[in-house]
Amino acid sequence: MTKNYEYPLDYTWTRQEMIDVIALWNAVEKAYETGVKKDEFLNAYKRFKEIVPSKSEEKHLAHLFEKCSGYVLYAVWKQANSEQKIIKMESCYDRKITR
């Protein structure tokens, strides 16, 4: 997939925080495109939650990311809580996006 979109970021974050949040968006992309190790995703998500502890802000950023990329953070997170060691999501083009 050609990525012609911008990651949702908060420009009040430090440079390192932006890098860490981008790592989460990259892990979500990998889950849909090639598969991502469960530990890699969970570590990126844990760091994301340190930066964005508010559930409402997490949902807002996740919605923005889904809107521009078609990839769903919550679906990957839910899959990461299974017994699988590799998270591989179905293609976002194989399902209807209802938003």
GROMACS elastic network, one bead per residue, 0.5 to 0.9 nm:
[ bonds ]
;  ai    aj funct       b0    kb
    1    33     6  0.81272   500
    2     5     6  0.89856   500
    3     6     6  0.83832   500
    3    69     6  0.77386   500
    4    68     6  0.87320   500
    4    69     6  0.86835   500
    5    68     6  0.61393   500
    5    69     6  0.70286   500
    6     9     6  0.85948   500
    6    65     6  0.84808   500
    6    68     6  0.76209   500
    6    69     6  0.88860   500
    7    21     6  0.89637   500
    7    22     6  0.70978   500
    7    25     6  0.73741   500
    7    64     6  0.83073   500
    7    65     6  0.64895   500
    7    68     6  0.81858   500
    7    69     6  0.87886   500
    8    21     6  0.89327   500
    8    22     6  0.86730   500
    8    25     6  0.89404   500
    8    61     6  0.60309   500
    8    62     6  0.81983   500
    8    64     6  0.63137   500
    8    65     6  0.60891   500
    8    68     6  0.89768   500
    9    12     6  0.87518   500
    9    13     6  0.79946   500
    9    18     6  0.67319   500
    9    21     6  0.76082   500
    9    22     6  0.81967   500
    9    61     6  0.76957   500
   10    13     6  0.57460   500
   10    18     6  0.77539   500
   11    14     6  0.77833   500
   11    15     6  0.88768   500
   11    18     6  0.80939   500
   13    16     6  0.79575   500
   13    17     6  0.57359   500
   13    18     6  0.62291   500
   13    51     6  0.82619   500
   14    17     6  0.51147   500
   14    18     6  0.63314   500
   14    19     6  0.87055   500
   15    18     6  0.51870   500
   15    19     6  0.63212   500
   15    20     6  0.87190   500
   16    20     6  0.61412   500
   16    21     6  0.86457   500
   17    21     6  0.61482   500
   17    22     6  0.85032   500
   17    47     6  0.87075   500
   17    48     6  0.82199   500
   17    51     6  0.67289   500
   18    21     6  0.51403   500
   18    22     6  0.60624   500
   18    23     6  0.85367   500
   19    22     6  0.51075   500
   19    23     6  0.62491   500
   19    24     6  0.89613   500
   20    23     6  0.50051   500
   20    24     6  0.67257   500
   20    44     6  0.70175   500
   20    47     6  0.68312   500
   20    48     6  0.67775   500
   20    51     6  0.86193   500
   21    24     6  0.51554   500
   21    25     6  0.65679   500
   21    26     6  0.86967   500
   21    44     6  0.75323   500
   21    45     6  0.83383   500
   21    47     6  0.76961   500
   21    48     6  0.55904   500
   21    51     6  0.79578   500
   22    25     6  0.50148   500
   22    26     6  0.60625   500
   22    27     6  0.85267   500
   22    44     6  0.89933   500
   23    27     6  0.61373   500
   23    28     6  0.86948   500
   23    41     6  0.87658   500
   23    44     6  0.61974   500
   23    45     6  0.87886   500
   23    48     6  0.87583   500
   24    28     6  0.62799   500
   24    29     6  0.86298   500
   24    40     6  0.89770   500
   24    41     6  0.68595   500
   24    42     6  0.88425   500
   24    43     6  0.86169   500
   24    45     6  0.59799   500
   24    47     6  0.83880   500
   24    48     6  0.68694   500
   24    73     6  0.89161   500
   25    28     6  0.51140   500
   25    29     6  0.62329   500
   25    30     6  0.86575   500
   25    44     6  0.87302   500
   25    65     6  0.78670   500
   25    73     6  0.81246   500
   26    29     6  0.50080   500
   26    30     6  0.61359   500
   26    31     6  0.86279   500
   27    30     6  0.50164   500
   27    31     6  0.62067   500
   27    32     6  0.88908   500
   27    35     6  0.86627   500
   27    36     6  0.64333   500
   27    37     6  0.86925   500
   27    40     6  0.72801   500
   27    41     6  0.55772   500
   27    44     6  0.73955   500
   27    45     6  0.88761   500
   28    31     6  0.50840   500
   28    32     6  0.67050   500
   28    33     6  0.87700   500
   28    35     6  0.89607   500
   28    36     6  0.79465   500
   28    41     6  0.73810   500
   28    71     6  0.69299   500
   28    72     6  0.75096   500
   28    73     6  0.62660   500
   28    76     6  0.66105   500
   28    77     6  0.87914   500
   29    32     6  0.53780   500
   29    33     6  0.60486   500
   29    34     6  0.82801   500
   29    35     6  0.85442   500
   29    36     6  0.86932   500
   29    69     6  0.84743   500
   29    71     6  0.67342   500
   30    34     6  0.53041   500
   30    35     6  0.52761   500
   30    36     6  0.54826   500
   30    87     6  0.87562   500
   30    88     6  0.80621   500
   30    89     6  0.89746   500
   31    34     6  0.61044   500
   31    37     6  0.82896   500
   31    41     6  0.84698   500
   31    71     6  0.89817   500
   31    76     6  0.69763   500
   31    86     6  0.83343   500
   31    87     6  0.56007   500
   31    89     6  0.56291   500
   31    90     6  0.87082   500
   32    35     6  0.62666   500
   32    36     6  0.83849   500
   32    71     6  0.71828   500
   32    76     6  0.85106   500
   32    87     6  0.83452   500
   32    88     6  0.59502   500
   32    90     6  0.62382   500
   32    91     6  0.57872   500
   32    92     6  0.71863   500
   33    36     6  0.88179   500
   33    88     6  0.77294   500
   33    89     6  0.77865   500
   33    90     6  0.85369   500
   33    91     6  0.71561   500
   34    88     6  0.68059   500
   34    89     6  0.86377   500
   35    86     6  0.62661   500
   35    87     6  0.53879   500
   35    89     6  0.72010   500
   36    39     6  0.84634   500
   36    40     6  0.68915   500
   36    41     6  0.67779   500
   36    85     6  0.86264   500
   36    86     6  0.55516   500
   36    87     6  0.52742   500
   36    88     6  0.66563   500
   37    40     6  0.52238   500
   37    41     6  0.64457   500
   37    42     6  0.87089   500
   37    84     6  0.89582   500
   37    85     6  0.60274   500
   37    87     6  0.61612   500
   37    88     6  0.89010   500
   38    41     6  0.52878   500
   38    42     6  0.61187   500
   38    43     6  0.85551   500
   38    79     6  0.88277   500
   38    80     6  0.57763   500
   38    81     6  0.86141   500
   38    84     6  0.73003   500
   38    85     6  0.52102   500
   38    86     6  0.53178   500
   38    87     6  0.59239   500
   39    42     6  0.50678   500
   39    43     6  0.59297   500
   39    44     6  0.84503   500
   39    80     6  0.84881   500
   39    85     6  0.76806   500
   39    86     6  0.85720   500
   40    43     6  0.53220   500
   40    44     6  0.62580   500
   40    45     6  0.86081   500
   41    44     6  0.51626   500
   41    45     6  0.60520   500
   41    46     6  0.85417   500
   41    76     6  0.84864   500
   41    77     6  0.80726   500
   41    80     6  0.76090   500
   41    87     6  0.85054   500
   42    46     6  0.59629   500
   42    47     6  0.85703   500
   42    77     6  0.78063   500
   42    80     6  0.72043   500
   43    46     6  0.50800   500
   43    47     6  0.63070   500
   43    48     6  0.85695   500
   44    47     6  0.52379   500
   44    48     6  0.61287   500
   44    49     6  0.87286   500
   45    49     6  0.61957   500
   45    50     6  0.87112   500
   45    77     6  0.81662   500
   46    49     6  0.51677   500
   46    50     6  0.65062   500
   46    51     6  0.89397   500
   47    50     6  0.50650   500
   47    51     6  0.65230   500
   47    52     6  0.86018   500
   48    51     6  0.51342   500
   48    52     6  0.58722   500
   48    53     6  0.79550   500
   48    58     6  0.87481   500
   49    54     6  0.79230   500
   49    55     6  0.87881   500
   49    58     6  0.79796   500
   50    53     6  0.56960   500
   52    55     6  0.77894   500
   52    57     6  0.67504   500
   52    58     6  0.62940   500
   53    56     6  0.89066   500
   53    57     6  0.78552   500
   53    58     6  0.75102   500
   54    57     6  0.52620   500
   54    58     6  0.61985   500
   54    59     6  0.86863   500
   55    59     6  0.61709   500
   55    60     6  0.85798   500
   56    59     6  0.50945   500
   56    60     6  0.61429   500
   56    61     6  0.86899   500
   57    61     6  0.61310   500
   57    62     6  0.84009   500
   58    61     6  0.52626   500
   58    62     6  0.59741   500
   58    63     6  0.84484   500
   59    62     6  0.50105   500
   59    63     6  0.59486   500
   59    64     6  0.85636   500
   59    74     6  0.87551   500
   60    63     6  0.51503   500
   60    64     6  0.63095   500
   60    65     6  0.86774   500
   61    64     6  0.50846   500
   61    65     6  0.61486   500
   61    66     6  0.85796   500
   62    65     6  0.50139   500
   62    66     6  0.60605   500
   62    67     6  0.84775   500
   62    71     6  0.89013   500
   62    72     6  0.71177   500
   62    73     6  0.59734   500
   62    74     6  0.77851   500
   63    66     6  0.50506   500
   63    67     6  0.60091   500
   63    68     6  0.86801   500
   63    72     6  0.79168   500
   63    73     6  0.84595   500
   64    67     6  0.50697   500
   64    68     6  0.63362   500
   64    69     6  0.85114   500
   65    68     6  0.53830   500
   65    69     6  0.58551   500
   65    70     6  0.74211   500
   65    71     6  0.70528   500
   65    72     6  0.76732   500
   65    73     6  0.81207   500
   66    69     6  0.52036   500
   66    72     6  0.53748   500
   66    73     6  0.75063   500
   66    99     6  0.87829   500
   67    70     6  0.58031   500
   67    71     6  0.79996   500
   67    72     6  0.89666   500
   67    99     6  0.73437   500
   68    71     6  0.83427   500
   69    72     6  0.85314   500
   69    92     6  0.89270   500
   70    92     6  0.59758   500
   70    93     6  0.82174   500
   70    97     6  0.72555   500
   71    75     6  0.85419   500
   71    76     6  0.87008   500
   71    91     6  0.87411   500
   71    92     6  0.63644   500
   72    75     6  0.54527   500
   72    76     6  0.66134   500
   72    77     6  0.88244   500
   72    92     6  0.85550   500
   73    76     6  0.52889   500
   73    77     6  0.61506   500
   73    78     6  0.86052   500
   74    78     6  0.60024   500
   74    79     6  0.85246   500
   75    78     6  0.50902   500
   75    79     6  0.62036   500
   75    80     6  0.85970   500
   75    89     6  0.82802   500
   76    79     6  0.50353   500
   76    80     6  0.60904   500
   76    81     6  0.88335   500
   76    87     6  0.72983   500
   76    88     6  0.84333   500
   76    89     6  0.71743   500
   77    81     6  0.66428   500
   78    81     6  0.53986   500
   78    82     6  0.73469   500
   79    82     6  0.55220   500
   79    83     6  0.86253   500
   79    84     6  0.79319   500
   79    87     6  0.66208   500
   79    88     6  0.85542   500
   79    89     6  0.82092   500
   80    83     6  0.77601   500
   80    84     6  0.72136   500
   80    85     6  0.81298   500
   80    86     6  0.82773   500
   80    87     6  0.64524   500
   81    84     6  0.81708   500
   82    85     6  0.84446   500
   84    87     6  0.66263   500
   89    92     6  0.82162   500
   90    93     6  0.82602   500
   90    94     6  0.67675   500
   90    95     6  0.81218   500
   91    94     6  0.52623   500
   91    95     6  0.73458   500
   92    95     6  0.57640   500
   92    96     6  0.77609   500
   92    97     6  0.77889   500
   93    96     6  0.71858   500
   93    97     6  0.83907   500
